[in-house]
Amino acid sequence: MKVAIIGAGNMGGAIARGLAHGHYIDAHEIIVSNPNNEKLEKLKAELESINVTNCNKEAAQDADIIIVAVKPWKVEEVLKPLNLKHHQILVSVAAGLTIEELAHSVDPEMPIFRVVPNTAISERESLTLLAARNASESQINTMLKLFNEMGVAMLIEEKQIAAGTALTSCGIAYVLKYVQAAMQAAVELGFKPQDAKTMVAQTIEGAARLLLNNKESHPALEIEKVTTPGGITIKGINSLEHDGFPAAVINAIKKTSI
C-alpha cells in the first residue's frame, strides 16, 4: 500500500514520522511532497527510506491513499490538478473543510475521509477522529489502523466533528491549562518549575491510564478511591466544585463545539 502525504509542515511531518515508525506501512511506500526543500531534507535525514518530491502530482499518481495536510485555503488549488482516481482514497486533515466541500475538488464518488488529529500526534499519542463518505468497511478499517499507529483513532459521524474537536483538539489545551495552574501552585509551595511539571504531567498520564486500561472504570470511581472520609482530597474536590471548576470545563467545551 502506497501513501502520499501532501504537505510537510507540522501535521504532515508528524503523520509521515508516525507511519514510518509504525508497523502497517513500510517507510519506502511513503512519499511526501512539499514546495520547501528544507522540510523535506529534514524528514529525509530522519527517515532515510521515505521518498520526497516537490511535485504533488508525482506523489499522488501511484498512491493508494492521499493525505492532504495543507492549510484549508490551499486545499482546492492543491487537489484539482491531481486528478485523483476513483480507486484512490482521499484523506484531509484540513480543519473546518467538510467532506462535501472536499468533494467539489475531486471525483465526488471517491472515498473521502475527514480526519481531526490533535497536537499529540507528534508524540504518536493523538486522539484522532475520522469521518467517512463512500468508504467500504475494509477502507474504514485500513484508515483506523493507519491512525492507530499514532495514538488512538475513532470513527464518528461528520456531524459530531465540531463537538469531538472541542473534546480532543481544543481539549488538549484545556488539560494543559490545568497543568499550568497546578505548576503555579506548586512553585508557590516551594517546588522548582521543572519538577512541578514532571509531577503534574506524570499524574495526568497515570489518571489517563487508570481510565484507558480499564473499560469498566469511570472518573467518579477513581475519585472515590482517593477521597477518604475527613481526608484532604475531598476538601480539594469540594473547593473545585465551589469555585466552579466543573462548570468552567463544561462551558469551555460547549462554546468551542459550535
C-alpha positions as a Markdown table, in Angstrom:
| # | Residue | x | y | z |
|---|---|---|---|---|
| 1 | Met | 0.0 | 0.0 | 0.0 |
| 2 | Lys | 1.4 | 3.4 | -1.0 |
| 3 | Val | 0.7 | 6.6 | 0.9 |
| 4 | Ala | 1.3 | 10.1 | -0.4 |
| 5 | Ile | 1.4 | 13.0 | 2.1 |
| 6 | Ile | 0.9 | 16.4 | 0.5 |
| 7 | Gly | 2.5 | 18.9 | 2.9 |
| 8 | Ala | 5.5 | 18.5 | 5.1 |
| 9 | Gly | 4.5 | 21.0 | 7.8 |
| 10 | Asn | 3.9 | 20.2 | 11.5 |
| 11 | Met | 0.9 | 17.9 | 10.8 |
| 12 | Gly | 2.2 | 16.3 | 7.5 |
| 13 | Gly | 5.6 | 15.7 | 9.0 |
| 14 | Ala | 4.1 | 14.2 | 12.2 |
| 15 | Ile | 2.0 | 11.8 | 10.1 |
| 16 | Ala | 4.9 | 10.8 | 8.0 |
| 17 | Arg | 7.0 | 10.0 | 11.1 |
| 18 | Gly | 4.2 | 8.2 | 12.7 |
| 19 | Leu | 3.5 | 6.0 | 9.7 |
| 20 | Ala | 7.2 | 5.3 | 9.1 |
| 21 | His | 7.8 | 4.2 | 12.6 |
| 22 | Gly | 4.7 | 2.1 | 12.7 |
| 23 | His | 4.1 | -1.5 | 11.5 |
| 24 | Tyr | 1.4 | -1.1 | 9.0 |
| 25 | Ile | 3.1 | 0.8 | 6.2 |
| 26 | Asp | 6.7 | 0.3 | 5.0 |
| 27 | Ala | 8.6 | 3.5 | 5.1 |
| 28 | His | 9.7 | 3.1 | 1.4 |
| 29 | Glu | 6.0 | 3.1 | 0.4 |
| 30 | Ile | 5.6 | 6.7 | 1.8 |
| 31 | Ile | 6.1 | 9.7 | -0.4 |
| 32 | Val | 5.9 | 13.3 | 0.9 |
| 33 | Ser | 5.6 | 16.4 | -1.3 |
| 34 | Asn | 6.3 | 19.9 | -0.3 |
| 35 | Pro | 7.5 | 23.1 | -2.1 |
| 36 | Asn | 10.0 | 23.7 | 0.6 |
| 37 | Asn | 13.1 | 21.6 | 0.3 |
| 38 | Glu | 14.3 | 22.4 | 3.8 |
| 39 | Lys | 11.4 | 20.5 | 5.4 |
| 40 | Leu | 11.8 | 17.6 | 3.0 |
| 41 | Glu | 15.5 | 17.4 | 3.7 |
| 42 | Lys | 14.8 | 17.3 | 7.5 |
| 43 | Leu | 12.4 | 14.4 | 7.0 |
| 44 | Lys | 14.7 | 12.5 | 4.8 |
| 45 | Ala | 17.5 | 12.9 | 7.3 |
| 46 | Glu | 15.3 | 11.3 | 9.9 |
| 47 | Leu | 13.7 | 8.7 | 7.7 |
| 48 | Glu | 16.1 | 7.6 | 5.0 |
| 49 | Ser | 13.7 | 5.1 | 3.4 |
| 50 | Ile | 10.8 | 7.5 | 2.7 |
| 51 | Asn | 10.5 | 9.3 | -0.7 |
| 52 | Val | 10.2 | 13.1 | -1.1 |
| 53 | Thr | 9.3 | 15.3 | -4.0 |
| 54 | Asn | 8.4 | 18.9 | -4.8 |
| 55 | Cys | 5.7 | 17.7 | -7.2 |
| 56 | Asn | 2.3 | 16.9 | -5.7 |
| 57 | Lys | 1.1 | 15.1 | -8.9 |
| 58 | Glu | 4.2 | 12.9 | -8.8 |
| 59 | Ala | 3.4 | 12.0 | -5.2 |
| 60 | Ala | -0.3 | 11.3 | -5.8 |
| 61 | Gln | -0.3 | 9.5 | -9.1 |
| 62 | Asp | 0.6 | 6.0 | -7.9 |
| 63 | Ala | -0.6 | 6.3 | -4.3 |
| 64 | Asp | -3.5 | 4.3 | -2.8 |
| 65 | Ile | -4.0 | 6.9 | -0.1 |
| 66 | Ile | -3.5 | 10.6 | -0.5 |
| 67 | Ile | -3.3 | 12.6 | 2.8 |
| 68 | Val | -3.7 | 16.3 | 2.3 |
| 69 | Ala | -2.1 | 18.2 | 5.1 |
| 70 | Val | -2.1 | 21.8 | 3.9 |
| 71 | Lys | -3.8 | 24.9 | 5.1 |
| 72 | Pro | -7.6 | 24.9 | 4.4 |
| 73 | Trp | -7.5 | 27.7 | 1.9 |
| 74 | Lys | -4.9 | 25.8 | -0.2 |
| 75 | Val | -6.8 | 22.5 | -0.4 |
| 76 | Glu | -8.7 | 23.3 | -3.6 |
| 77 | Glu | -5.7 | 24.6 | -5.5 |
| 78 | Val | -3.7 | 21.5 | -4.4 |
| 79 | Leu | -6.4 | 18.9 | -5.1 |
| 80 | Lys | -7.8 | 19.9 | -8.5 |
| 81 | Pro | -4.6 | 19.4 | -10.5 |
| 82 | Leu | -4.1 | 15.9 | -9.1 |
| 83 | Asn | -7.0 | 14.3 | -11.0 |
| 84 | Leu | -7.4 | 11.7 | -8.3 |
| 85 | Lys | -8.9 | 8.4 | -9.5 |
| 86 | His | -12.0 | 6.7 | -8.1 |
| 87 | His | -9.9 | 3.8 | -6.6 |
| 88 | Gln | -7.8 | 6.1 | -4.6 |
| 89 | Ile | -8.6 | 7.3 | -1.0 |
| 90 | Leu | -8.6 | 10.9 | -0.1 |
| 91 | Val | -7.8 | 11.9 | 3.5 |
| 92 | Ser | -8.0 | 15.5 | 4.6 |
| 93 | Val | -6.6 | 16.9 | 7.8 |
| 94 | Ala | -7.5 | 20.5 | 6.8 |
| 95 | Ala | -9.5 | 22.0 | 9.7 |
| 96 | Gly | -13.1 | 23.1 | 9.0 |
| 97 | Leu | -13.4 | 21.7 | 5.5 |
| 98 | Thr | -16.4 | 19.4 | 5.2 |
| 99 | Ile | -16.5 | 16.3 | 3.1 |
| 100 | Glu | -19.0 | 17.9 | 0.8 |
| 101 | Glu | -16.6 | 20.8 | 0.2 |
| 102 | Leu | -13.7 | 18.4 | -0.4 |
| 103 | Ala | -15.8 | 16.5 | -3.0 |
| 104 | His | -16.0 | 19.6 | -5.2 |
| 105 | Ser | -12.3 | 19.3 | -5.9 |
| 106 | Val | -12.2 | 15.5 | -6.7 |
| 107 | Asp | -14.4 | 12.8 | -8.1 |
| 108 | Pro | -17.4 | 13.1 | -5.7 |
| 109 | Glu | -17.8 | 9.3 | -5.7 |
| 110 | Met | -14.3 | 8.6 | -4.4 |
| 111 | Pro | -13.8 | 7.5 | -0.8 |
| 112 | Ile | -13.2 | 10.6 | 1.3 |
| 113 | Phe | -12.1 | 10.8 | 4.9 |
| 114 | Arg | -12.1 | 13.9 | 7.1 |
| 115 | Val | -9.5 | 13.4 | 9.9 |
| 116 | Val | -9.0 | 15.5 | 13.0 |
| 117 | Pro | -5.8 | 14.7 | 15.0 |
| 118 | Asn | -4.6 | 16.7 | 17.9 |
| 119 | Thr | -1.1 | 18.0 | 18.5 |
| 120 | Ala | 0.0 | 14.9 | 20.5 |
| 121 | Ile | 0.3 | 13.2 | 17.1 |
| 122 | Ser | 3.9 | 14.4 | 17.1 |
| 123 | Glu | 4.4 | 12.0 | 20.1 |
| 124 | Arg | 2.3 | 9.3 | 18.4 |
| 125 | Glu | -0.3 | 9.8 | 21.2 |
| 126 | Ser | -3.1 | 11.6 | 19.3 |
| 127 | Leu | -6.8 | 11.0 | 19.7 |
| 128 | Thr | -7.7 | 11.2 | 16.0 |
| 129 | Leu | -11.3 | 11.5 | 14.9 |
| 130 | Leu | -12.3 | 10.1 | 11.5 |
| 131 | Ala | -15.5 | 10.7 | 9.4 |
| 132 | Ala | -16.0 | 8.9 | 6.1 |
| 133 | Arg | -18.1 | 9.0 | 2.9 |
| 134 | Asn | -18.2 | 6.4 | 0.1 |
| 135 | Ala | -15.8 | 4.2 | 2.1 |
| 136 | Ser | -16.1 | 0.5 | 2.4 |
| 137 | Glu | -15.8 | -1.3 | 5.7 |
| 138 | Ser | -12.3 | -2.5 | 4.6 |
| 139 | Gln | -11.2 | 1.0 | 3.8 |
| 140 | Ile | -12.5 | 2.3 | 7.1 |
| 141 | Asn | -10.6 | -0.4 | 8.9 |
| 142 | Thr | -7.5 | 0.5 | 7.0 |
| 143 | Met | -7.7 | 4.1 | 8.0 |
| 144 | Leu | -8.3 | 3.2 | 11.6 |
| 145 | Lys | -5.2 | 1.0 | 11.6 |
| 146 | Leu | -3.1 | 3.8 | 10.0 |
| 147 | Phe | -4.1 | 6.4 | 12.6 |
| 148 | Asn | -4.0 | 3.9 | 15.5 |
| 149 | Glu | -0.2 | 3.9 | 14.7 |
| 150 | Met | -0.2 | 7.4 | 16.0 |
| 151 | Gly | -2.3 | 7.0 | 19.1 |
| 152 | Val | -6.0 | 6.1 | 19.2 |
| 153 | Ala | -8.3 | 6.6 | 16.2 |
| 154 | Met | -12.1 | 6.8 | 16.5 |
| 155 | Leu | -14.7 | 6.7 | 13.8 |
| 156 | Ile | -17.6 | 9.2 | 14.3 |
| 157 | Glu | -20.3 | 10.8 | 12.2 |
| 158 | Glu | -19.2 | 14.0 | 10.4 |
| 159 | Lys | -21.9 | 16.0 | 12.3 |
| 160 | Gln | -20.1 | 15.1 | 15.5 |
| 161 | Ile | -16.8 | 16.6 | 14.4 |
| 162 | Ala | -17.3 | 20.0 | 15.9 |
| 163 | Ala | -18.1 | 18.6 | 19.4 |
| 164 | Gly | -15.3 | 16.0 | 19.1 |
| 165 | Thr | -12.8 | 18.7 | 18.2 |
| 166 | Ala | -13.8 | 20.6 | 21.3 |
| 167 | Leu | -13.1 | 17.5 | 23.4 |
| 168 | Thr | -9.9 | 16.4 | 21.7 |
| 169 | Ser | -8.1 | 19.2 | 19.8 |
| 170 | Cys | -9.2 | 22.1 | 22.0 |
| 171 | Gly | -9.4 | 19.7 | 24.9 |
| 172 | Ile | -5.6 | 19.2 | 24.9 |
| 173 | Ala | -5.2 | 23.0 | 25.6 |
| 174 | Tyr | -7.7 | 22.7 | 28.5 |
| 175 | Val | -5.7 | 19.9 | 30.1 |
| 176 | Leu | -2.5 | 21.9 | 29.6 |
| 177 | Lys | -4.2 | 24.9 | 31.3 |
| 178 | Tyr | -4.8 | 22.7 | 34.3 |
| 179 | Val | -1.1 | 21.7 | 34.2 |
| 180 | Gln | 0.0 | 25.3 | 34.1 |
| 181 | Ala | -2.3 | 26.3 | 37.0 |
| 182 | Ala | -1.1 | 23.3 | 39.1 |
| 183 | Met | 2.5 | 24.2 | 38.4 |
| 184 | Gln | 1.9 | 27.8 | 39.6 |
| 185 | Ala | 0.6 | 26.4 | 42.8 |
| 186 | Ala | 3.5 | 24.0 | 43.2 |
| 187 | Val | 6.0 | 26.8 | 42.7 |
| 188 | Glu | 4.3 | 28.9 | 45.3 |
| 189 | Leu | 4.6 | 25.8 | 47.6 |
| 190 | Gly | 8.3 | 25.6 | 47.0 |
| 191 | Phe | 8.9 | 23.3 | 44.1 |
| 192 | Lys | 11.1 | 24.0 | 41.1 |
| 193 | Pro | 9.1 | 24.6 | 37.9 |
| 194 | Gln | 10.7 | 21.7 | 36.1 |
| 195 | Asp | 10.0 | 19.3 | 39.0 |
| 196 | Ala | 6.4 | 20.6 | 39.2 |
| 197 | Lys | 5.9 | 20.0 | 35.5 |
| 198 | Thr | 7.1 | 16.4 | 35.8 |
| 199 | Met | 4.9 | 15.7 | 38.9 |
| 200 | Val | 1.7 | 17.1 | 37.3 |
| 201 | Ala | 2.3 | 15.6 | 33.8 |
| 202 | Gln | 3.0 | 12.2 | 35.2 |
| 203 | Thr | 0.0 | 12.4 | 37.5 |
| 204 | Ile | -2.2 | 13.2 | 34.5 |
| 205 | Glu | -0.7 | 10.3 | 32.5 |
| 206 | Gly | -1.4 | 8.0 | 35.4 |
| 207 | Ala | -5.0 | 9.2 | 35.7 |
| 208 | Ala | -5.5 | 8.6 | 31.9 |
| 209 | Arg | -4.1 | 5.1 | 32.2 |
| 210 | Leu | -6.5 | 4.2 | 35.0 |
| 211 | Leu | -9.4 | 5.0 | 32.6 |
| 212 | Leu | -7.9 | 3.8 | 29.3 |
| 213 | Asn | -6.6 | 0.4 | 30.7 |
| 214 | Asn | -9.9 | -0.4 | 32.4 |
| 215 | Lys | -13.1 | -0.1 | 30.3 |
| 216 | Glu | -15.2 | -0.6 | 33.4 |
| 217 | Ser | -13.6 | 2.3 | 35.2 |
| 218 | His | -15.1 | 5.8 | 35.5 |
| 219 | Pro | -13.7 | 9.1 | 36.8 |
| 220 | Ala | -16.2 | 9.0 | 39.7 |
| 221 | Leu | -15.0 | 5.6 | 40.8 |
| 222 | Glu | -11.3 | 6.6 | 40.7 |
| 223 | Ile | -12.0 | 9.8 | 42.6 |
| 224 | Glu | -13.8 | 7.8 | 45.3 |
| 225 | Lys | -10.7 | 5.6 | 45.8 |
| 226 | Val | -8.7 | 8.6 | 46.9 |
| 227 | Thr | -11.3 | 10.6 | 48.9 |
| 228 | Thr | -11.3 | 9.1 | 52.3 |
| 229 | Pro | -13.7 | 10.5 | 54.9 |
| 230 | Gly | -12.3 | 13.6 | 56.6 |
| 231 | Gly | -9.2 | 13.4 | 54.2 |
| 232 | Ile | -7.5 | 16.2 | 52.3 |
| 233 | Thr | -8.6 | 15.1 | 48.8 |
| 234 | Ile | -12.3 | 15.6 | 49.5 |
| 235 | Lys | -11.5 | 19.1 | 50.7 |
| 236 | Gly | -9.8 | 19.9 | 47.4 |
| 237 | Ile | -12.6 | 18.3 | 45.4 |
| 238 | Asn | -15.2 | 20.4 | 47.3 |
| 239 | Ser | -13.1 | 23.5 | 46.7 |
| 240 | Leu | -13.0 | 22.8 | 43.0 |
| 241 | Glu | -16.8 | 22.4 | 42.9 |
| 242 | His | -17.3 | 25.6 | 45.0 |
| 243 | Asp | -15.1 | 27.6 | 42.7 |
| 244 | Gly | -16.9 | 26.4 | 39.5 |
| 245 | Phe | -14.2 | 24.1 | 38.0 |
| 246 | Pro | -16.7 | 21.5 | 36.5 |
| 247 | Ala | -19.0 | 24.3 | 35.1 |
| 248 | Ala | -16.0 | 26.1 | 33.6 |
| 249 | Val | -14.8 | 23.0 | 31.8 |
| 250 | Ile | -18.3 | 22.2 | 30.5 |
| 251 | Asn | -18.8 | 25.8 | 29.3 |
| 252 | Ala | -15.5 | 25.8 | 27.5 |
| 253 | Ile | -16.2 | 22.6 | 25.6 |
| 254 | Lys | -19.8 | 23.8 | 24.7 |
| 255 | Lys | -18.6 | 27.1 | 23.5 |
| 256 | Thr | -15.9 | 25.6 | 21.2 |
| 257 | Ser | -18.2 | 22.9 | 19.8 |
| 258 | Ile | -20.2 | 25.3 | 17.7 |
